[in-house]
Amino acid sequence: MRSIPLVRALVATMLAIVLGLLAPGALGHPRFSATALVKIDARGEFSLTLSHDALAFALDETPADIADAPMFEFLDATETTQAQTFLAGRDRFQSLFVLNADGRRVDVEILEAPTVESLRDWRRANGDRRLPVRMIIIARATLPQGSRGVSIAFPKVLGDVIVTIERPNDEPLGLPLRPGESTPPLEWRSASAGDAAGQGPGDGSGGGNGARGLQTPVRQLSALDVAWRYAWLGFTHIIPGGPDHGLFVLGLFLLSPRLKSLVWQITAFTIAHSVTLTLTTLHIFALQSRIVETTIAASIAFIAVENLATTKVHAWRPVVAFVFGLLHGMGFASALGEVGLPTGQLVAGLVSFNVGVECGHLGVLAAAFLMVGWWRDKPWYRSRVVIPASLAIGSIATFWMVQRALGPG
């Protein structure tokens, strides 16, 4: 049959893609977004506290891409080498972090950044070989009087940054930023000389509330814009940032010959991870990261083995998808767990992130359908597609499971 070579070529392509996912997925340390708290007071005093993967940034690598080996090499280096590398990272942040007021760059003073001493303290508190090493950068600046618009941009190498911006008389604004992306211009007006002395704006009578009168109402981003940003964060947590979650969905796809059966499984999986995503993000329930990540890998291996052991979807498989979905939801929450979503955007952030995750799952399923879905009714579909693909998925998942169970930290 002429179709057999075509199927073999498609399977080979599919396996190459699956195996290509091994590189980012094989990281022993969990992936997380940098988080930043920005405060601007009524007189224009700007402060920044950035929590980030200190070793990845010091080595000028994005957290999602760097492997464990160079970070362990850094931890084993001499303190002189560590000090020089941290200093280079500090200088890099100083030059690449951008604070603009009315389009003009404002100088920023770094008050605190990772050092050999702070690394030593972190290792004593968290474990000598634990990754990632999450540390902070603290900086401050003074915005020019009379400025009306403020925007900030973080170094691209930090990867995703989720920033919370606090200003007087406004709800904190939470924004996920893509690598190197600048915040939209935020309207702001500095204090006049009279306001700085505590007088009300305009009349100099002193009868107004100084802090309240110093700032005009801030232009809030639309709910749609905020929702889109969190949805995009959820999508990229699957494609390309979540190969383990994607492989689980792909494993469900391989054995299900009919769309209706697949829909039931995906629906159960979605409901379950939505529940635990919400509970974990709200700090109502949580498990240790190593347990969650190891069990996620085990769930992928289980689905792969089941694909090899049976030729049909049993009635209880949606229940299995639901149970494993509870665990995957905790894994999704790692992308939001330390963000501290502002109260005003809490619901929008959670719902939109979930929508983005589901769009990522649909993207995986769409790719699978385009590659092999046309031949799912053929008698050779199982031998040529299901078995080799499930073997590849199961092998990768087993590797992840052992690595996450035995890895440092």
C-alpha positions in Angstrom: 0.0 0.0 0.0 1.3 3.4 -0.9 -0.3 4.9 2.2 2.0 2.9 4.5 5.1 4.9 3.7 3.2 8.1 4.2 1.9 6.9 7.6 5.4 5.9 8.5 6.7 9.4 7.6 4.0 11.0 9.6 4.7 8.8 12.6 8.4 9.6 12.3 7.6 13.3 12.2 5.3 12.9 15.2 8.0 11.1 17.2 10.6 13.7 16.3 8.4 16.4 17.7 7.6 14.4 20.8 11.3 13.7 21.4 12.2 17.3 20.6 10.0 18.2 23.6 12.4 16.3 25.8 15.0 19.2 25.9 12.8 21.8 27.7 10.9 19.2 29.6 13.9 17.5 31.0 14.8 20.4 33.3 15.1 19.3 36.8 14.2 22.7 38.3 10.6 23.9 38.0 9.9 26.7 35.5 8.4 29.9 37.0 7.8 33.5 35.9 9.7 36.3 37.6 7.4 38.5 39.7 7.8 42.2 40.4 6.1 44.6 42.8 6.3 48.2 41.7 5.2 51.0 44.0 4.8 54.7 43.1 3.8 57.0 45.9 2.1 60.4 45.5 5.4 62.3 45.3 6.8 60.2 42.6 9.1 57.9 44.6 9.4 54.7 42.6 10.4 51.4 44.2 10.8 47.9 42.6 11.2 44.5 44.2 11.9 41.8 41.7 11.9 38.1 42.5 13.7 36.1 39.9 15.8 33.0 39.1 19.1 34.5 40.2 21.4 31.9 38.7 19.8 31.9 35.3 19.9 35.7 35.1 23.5 35.9 36.4 24.5 33.4 33.6 22.5 35.5 31.1 20.0 32.7 30.3 16.3 32.6 30.3 14.8 30.4 33.1 12.7 28.3 30.7 15.8 27.4 28.6 18.7 26.9 31.0 19.6 23.4 32.0 20.6 22.4 35.5 24.3 21.7 34.7 25.5 25.3 34.2 23.8 26.3 37.4 25.3 23.5 39.4 28.7 24.4 37.9 28.1 28.0 39.1 27.3 26.8 42.6 30.5 24.8 42.6 32.6 27.7 41.4 34.9 29.8 43.6 33.4 32.7 45.4 35.5 35.0 43.3 33.9 33.7 40.2 30.5 33.9 41.7 31.0 37.5 42.8 32.2 38.5 39.4 29.2 36.8 37.7 26.7 38.4 40.1 28.3 41.8 39.5 28.0 41.4 35.8 24.3 40.5 36.3 23.8 43.5 38.4 25.3 45.7 35.7 23.2 44.0 33.1 20.0 44.7 35.0 21.1 48.3 35.5 21.5 48.9 31.8 18.6 46.8 30.5 15.8 47.7 32.9 13.9 50.7 31.5 11.9 53.2 33.5 10.3 55.9 31.3 8.5 59.0 32.4 6.8 60.8 29.4 9.1 58.9 27.1 12.3 59.9 28.8 14.4 57.4 30.6 14.8 57.8 34.4 17.9 56.6 36.2 17.4 53.8 38.6 19.5 53.1 41.7 19.9 49.4 42.7 19.8 49.0 46.5 20.0 45.2 46.6 21.0 42.4 44.2 22.2 38.8 44.5 25.7 38.5 46.0 27.9 35.6 47.3 26.7 36.3 50.8 23.0 36.3 49.9 23.5 33.1 47.9 25.2 31.5 50.9 22.2 32.5 53.1 19.7 31.2 50.6 21.5 27.8 50.4 21.5 27.5 54.2 17.8 28.2 54.3 16.6 26.2 51.3 19.1 23.5 50.6 22.6 23.4 49.3 21.7 22.0 45.8 18.1 23.1 45.4 17.0 24.8 42.2 15.8 27.3 41.2 17.6 29.9 43.4 14.9 32.5 43.8 16.4 35.9 45.0 15.5 39.5 44.8 16.6 42.8 43.2 15.5 46.0 44.9 15.7 49.3 43.1 14.4 52.9 43.5 14.1 56.1 41.5 12.4 59.5 41.6 10.1 60.4 38.8 10.5 64.0 37.4 7.9 66.5 38.6 5.4 67.3 36.0 5.6 63.9 34.3 2.3 62.4 33.2 2.9 58.9 31.9 5.1 56.1 33.3 6.1 52.8 31.7 8.6 50.0 32.6 10.3 47.2 30.7 12.4 44.3 32.1 15.4 42.7 30.5 14.3 40.1 28.0 16.5 37.4 29.5 14.2 37.3 32.6 11.5 35.7 30.5 7.9 36.2 31.5 7.5 38.8 34.3 4.3 39.2 36.2 4.2 42.7 37.6 1.9 44.2 40.2 1.8 48.0 40.2 0.5 49.9 43.3 -0.3 53.6 43.4 -2.4 55.8 45.7 -6.2 55.6 45.5 -6.2 52.9 42.8 -6.6 49.1 42.8 -3.3 47.3 42.3 -2.8 46.5 38.7 -1.5 43.0 37.8 0.0 42.5 34.3 1.8 39.5 32.8 4.5 40.8 30.5 6.1 38.8 27.7 9.9 38.7 27.5 11.2 42.3 26.9 7.7 43.7 26.7 7.0 47.2 28.1 4.0 48.0 30.2 1.4 50.2 28.5 1.8 53.9 29.4 0.2 54.6 32.8 -1.1 58.1 33.5 0.4 59.7 36.5 1.0 63.3 37.7 3.6 64.2 40.2 3.2 66.6 43.1 3.5 70.3 42.6 5.7 72.3 45.0 2.6 73.3 46.9 1.3 69.8 47.1 4.6 68.5 48.3 4.2 70.9 51.3 0.9 69.2 52.1 -1.4 71.8 50.5 -4.4 71.0 48.4 -3.8 71.2 44.6 -4.5 74.4 42.9 -5.6 76.8 45.6 -2.7 76.5 48.1 -5.2 76.6 51.0 -4.0 73.4 52.6 -7.6 72.3 53.0 -7.3 69.2 50.7 -5.9 65.8 51.4 -2.4 66.0 50.1 -1.9 62.3 49.1 -5.3 62.2 47.5 -4.9 65.4 45.5 -1.5 64.6 44.2 -2.5 62.1 41.6 -5.1 62.2 38.8 -7.2 59.1 38.2 -5.1 56.4 36.6 -6.2 55.1 33.3 -7.1 51.4 33.9 -6.5 48.8 31.2 -9.7 47.3 29.9 -10.8 44.0 31.4 -10.4 42.4 28.0 -6.8 43.5 27.8 -6.0 42.1 31.3 -7.9 38.9 30.4 -6.0 38.5 27.2 -2.6 38.8 29.0 -3.5 36.1 31.5 -4.9 33.9 28.7 -1.7 34.2 26.8 0.3 33.3 29.9 -1.8 30.1 30.3 -1.4 29.2 26.6 2.4 29.6 26.7 2.4 27.5 29.9 1.3 24.6 27.6 2.9 25.7 24.2 5.9 25.7 24.4 6.4 25.8 28.2 4.5 22.7 29.3 5.5 19.6 27.3 4.5 17.3 30.2 0.9 18.6 30.2 0.9 18.5 26.4 2.1 14.9 26.4 -0.7 13.8 28.8 -3.3 15.2 26.4 -1.6 13.6 23.5 -1.7 10.3 25.3 -5.4 10.7 25.8 -5.8 11.4 22.1 -3.9 8.4 20.8 -6.2 5.7 22.2 -9.6 7.4 21.6 -10.9 6.5 18.1 -13.9 8.8 18.4 -14.2 12.4 19.1 -17.0 11.9 21.6 -14.9 9.7 23.8 -12.0 12.2 23.7 -14.3 15.1 24.6 -15.5 13.2 27.7 -11.9 12.7 28.8 -10.7 16.2 28.1 -13.8 17.6 29.9 -13.1 15.6 33.0 -9.5 16.6 32.9 -10.4 20.3 32.5 -12.9 20.4 35.3 -10.4 18.7 37.7 -7.4 20.9 37.0 -9.6 24.0 37.1 -10.6 23.1 40.7 -7.1 22.5 42.0 -5.7 25.4 40.0 -8.1 27.7 41.8 -7.6 26.1 45.3 -3.8 26.1 45.0 -3.6 29.7 43.6 -5.7 30.9 46.5 -3.5 29.0 49.0 -6.4 26.9 50.2 -4.6 23.6 49.3 -1.1 22.7 48.1 1.4 19.8 47.9 5.1 20.0 47.7 6.3 20.8 44.3 8.5 17.7 43.9 5.5 15.5 44.7 3.3 17.2 42.2 5.8 17.3 39.4 6.8 13.6 39.9 3.2 12.5 40.0 2.4 14.4 36.8 5.2 12.5 35.1 3.8 9.3 36.5 0.4 10.1 35.2 1.8 10.5 31.7 3.6 7.2 31.9 0.4 5.5 33.2 -1.6 6.7 30.2 1.1 5.6 27.8 1.2 2.1 29.4 -2.6 1.9 29.2 -2.4 2.8 25.5 -0.1 -0.2 25.0 -2.1 -2.6 27.2 -5.5 -2.1 25.8 -7.2 -1.5 22.4 -10.2 0.4 23.6 -11.2 3.2 25.9 -12.8 1.9 29.0 -15.8 3.6 30.7 -13.6 4.5 33.7 -11.0 6.3 31.7 -12.7 9.8 32.2 -12.4 9.1 36.0 -8.7 8.5 35.5 -8.4 11.7 33.5 -10.2 13.5 36.3 -8.0 12.2 39.1 -4.8 13.1 37.1 -6.4 16.4 36.2 -6.4 17.3 39.9 -2.6 16.8 40.0 -2.0 18.7 36.8 -4.0 21.7 38.2 -1.5 22.0 41.0 1.2 22.0 38.3 -0.5 24.8 36.4 -0.8 26.7 39.6 3.0 26.9 39.8 2.8 29.6 37.1 0.5 31.7 39.3 1.3 30.5 42.8 3.7 33.3 43.8 2.2 36.0 41.7 -0.1 37.4 44.3 -2.9 38.4 41.9 -4.4 41.8 42.8 -7.8 41.6 44.3 -9.4 43.5 41.4 -8.1 41.1 38.8 -8.2 37.8 40.8 -11.2 36.3 39.1 -10.3 37.6 35.7 -6.7 36.3 36.1 -7.7 32.8 37.2 -10.5 32.4 34.6 -8.4 33.8 31.7 -5.3 31.7 32.6 -7.5 28.6 32.6 -8.9 29.6 29.2 -5.4 30.0 27.9 -4.4 26.5 29.3 -7.4 25.0 27.5 -6.5 26.7 24.2 -3.0 25.2 24.6 -4.5 21.8 25.0 -6.7 22.3 22.0 -3.6 23.4 20.1 -1.9 20.0 20.9 -5.1 18.1 19.9 -5.4 20.1 16.6 -1.7 19.3 15.7 -2.3 15.6 16.5 -5.4 15.5 14.3 -3.7 17.2 11.4 -0.7 14.8 11.6 -2.5 11.4 12.1 -6.2 12.0 12.7 -7.2 11.2 9.1 -6.0 7.6 9.5 -7.5 6.7 12.8 -10.0 4.3 11.3 -7.4 2.4 9.4 -6.5 -1.2 10.6 -2.8 -0.3 10.8 -3.4 2.9 13.0 -2.6 1.1 16.2 0.6 -0.7 15.1 1.9 2.3 13.1 0.9 5.2 15.3 -0.5 4.4 18.8 2.2 1.9 19.8 5.4 3.7 18.7 4.1 7.1 19.9 3.0 5.7 23.3 6.4 4.0 23.7 8.1 7.3 23.1 5.8 9.2 25.5 6.1 6.5 28.2 9.9 6.5 27.9 10.1 10.3 28.2 7.6 10.3 31.1 9.5 7.6 33.0 12.8 9.6 32.6 11.1 12.7 34.0 9.5 10.8 36.8 12.9 9.4 38.0 14.7 12.7 37.5 12.1 14.7 39.4 11.9 12.1 42.2 15.7 11.8 42.7 16.8 15.3 41.6 18.3 17.9 44.0 15.8 19.9 46.2 
